[in-house]
Amino acid sequence: MSGGLEAFAALVAGDDSKIDLARACLLIAEDAYPGLDVGHYLGEIERLAMRLRGRLPQSCGAEERIVALNQFLFEDLGFWGNTDEYYDPRNSYLNEVIDRRRGIPITLAVIYLAVGRRLGQPVSGINAPGHFLVRHGDLVVDPFAGGRAVERATLLEQLRQMGVADPEAQLVRLLARPPDTRSILIRMLGNLKANYLQRRDFARTLAVVDRLV
């Protein structure tokens, strides 16, 4: 087992609630970027959180915090869904998402969660089929669409389109049971595995499978 894989295995073997999601995602990126400076990118996330914290008044309410986080990430910094090159593997590596400000739903959600949690915000993932979302307090937001609020009716329709047998019951489960950190990592790795298999890049597929194991 390589040093990078050992570090990843050690990180995800502990208490799920203590796993740093952003760190784990950056360790995954080491397969594609040997020697990646994980500390630099974790520091960048910390700096983003500090910049936003400095903008928030002490009396800032819940809705104001959601608006501020969305404006900061998606308007000021320009994070957005990469619709033009959705299946580019770089969209699945957190260092590239931070550098390029482009990603897929789950990696943009990781950025949202990482910054939000560092600010003490009530944010969690929603492991919806086909499109990963974020819950911020009572509001569901779509980081892939610039933090746009997603209405309940829209979520139900998306579940119906995905062929879910009982969309109402599934939506209740999705909102009541946010995915733990390992589940988010498994979904991210599953995306990468499918991507590299489609490209017939079996060496990188094997590296991803090692992470899944």
Secondary structure, DSSP 8 states (H G I E B T S, - for coil): --HHHHHHHHHHTS-GGG--HHHHHHHHHTTTSTT--HHHHHHHHHHHHHHHHHHS-TT--HHHHHHHHHIIIIIIS--EE--TTTT-GGGG-HHHHHHHSEE-HHHHHHHHHHHHHHTT--EEEE--TTS-EEEETTEEEEGGGTTEE--HHHHHHHHHHTT-S-HHHHHHHHHHS---HHHHHHHHHHHHHHHHHHTT-HHHHHHHHHHH-
